[in-house]
Amino acid sequence: MNKAIVTCSLTGVLTDPKQHPVPVTADEMARSARDAYNAGASIMHVHFRNQQPGKGHLPTWEPDVVEHIAQAIRDACPGVILNFSTGVVGRDIAGPVACLERCKPEMAAMNAGSLNYLKTTSSGAWAWPPMLFDNPVEKIAAFLKVMQENGVIPECECFDVGILRSIAMLRAAGLLRDPLHVSLVMGVASGMPADADLLQVLMKYIPSGAQWQGIVIGREEVWPLHRRIAELGGHLRTGLEDTFYLPDGAKATGNGQLIEALVATARAAGREIATPAEARSMLAAH
């Protein structure tokens, strides 16, 4: 079976660093990335946070800040592959585009369709105001144009089955080019559940020849699904954006612990771990 490419989702968006051990500053991001890199992660999926005191839970699209953090991670992790977030609500994509053009990461998330982003509490109240994470075709096409112009590989994030099925149509329409890289996002409350039975069904909708990975959101229940993804030949991602919990239910204190657990899960499924150089070669293969 092919080697597994391991991605660390370093920090996510909006999670409060006062409550959870998410890195924010360039030094924190670099140290956390280094721990994940040493544990086996070849790719760092990066959201960038506001650097002003007390505002570390908020995102930033300031190119100077983004470039500083990206360089700190590259310096700490020789040969690492950077994967930038591009997620924004609304049609204004100027911030993510400026960061892609300035920093030219090797990869970037390409949110491949729209989703009503919902969650309720145990009482039935909304956990946050209902929102539409809007990614119409025009917005997707604009992002893809910038990625292609800057040599950035799009990572097609699919939050539901319909979005996954759209990938082949985006390719047929000439918006996406081979090689394709598809992520199955499972565990978002209003998206695909973190369900191994569903995973088996999804396999037949992944476009032929595409590299694919699982992004599993949740608590300790995510780990059996990571194991199944590894068994089916998918690539693997975890980090403080996706979960705070280790397989035994203990709360992780950093990204290194989570990547160590993911690498152990992959090896238990008979998969070896790709080095950054091997991951780079696999991602470029047609």
WOVEN-V395210 format. One record per pair of residues at least 6 apart in sequence whose C-alpha atoms are under 6 Angstrom apart, sorted by the first residue. I is the first residue (numbers start at 1). J is the second residue. Records with the same first field share a line. If there is no record, write none. Layout:
# WOVEN-V395210
I->J + J
This chain:
# WOVEN-V395210
3->271 + 272 + 273 + 274
4->235 + 273 + 274
5->235 + 274 + 279
6->41 + 42 + 236 + 237
7->41 + 43 + 44 + 237
8->41 + 44 + 45 + 237 + 238 + 239
9->45 + 238 + 239 + 241
10->46 + 239 + 240
11->22 + 23 + 240 + 241
12->47 + 241
14->57 + 58
15->57
16->57
23->29
24->49
26->69
30->72 + 73 + 76
34->76 + 77
35->256
36->255 + 256 + 259
39->259 + 260
42->80 + 276
43->80 + 81 + 82
44->82 + 83
45->83 + 84
46->84 + 85
47->85
48->59 + 60
49->56 + 58 + 59 + 60
50->56 + 58 + 59 + 60
61->95
63->99
67->103
80->276
82->105 + 106
83->107 + 108
84->108
85->108 + 109
86->96 + 109
89->133
106->152 + 153
107->152 + 153 + 154
108->154 + 155
109->154 + 155
110->154 + 155 + 156 + 157
111->156 + 157
112->156 + 157 + 158
113->135 + 163
114->133 + 134 + 135
115->132 + 133
116->131 + 132
117->131 + 132
118->130 + 190
119->126 + 127 + 189
120->126 + 127
121->127
155->181 + 182
156->182 + 183
157->183
158->164 + 183 + 184 + 185
159->185 + 191
160->191 + 192
170->176
179->286
180->210
181->210 + 211 + 212
182->212
183->212 + 213 + 214
184->214 + 215
185->215
186->192 + 193 + 194 + 216
187->193 + 194 + 216 + 217
196->225
212->234
213->234 + 235 + 236
214->236
215->237
216->222
217->242
218->243
219->243 + 245
220->245 + 246 + 247 + 249
223->247
227->265
230->266
231->269
239->255 + 258
244->251 + 252
245->251 + 252
246->252
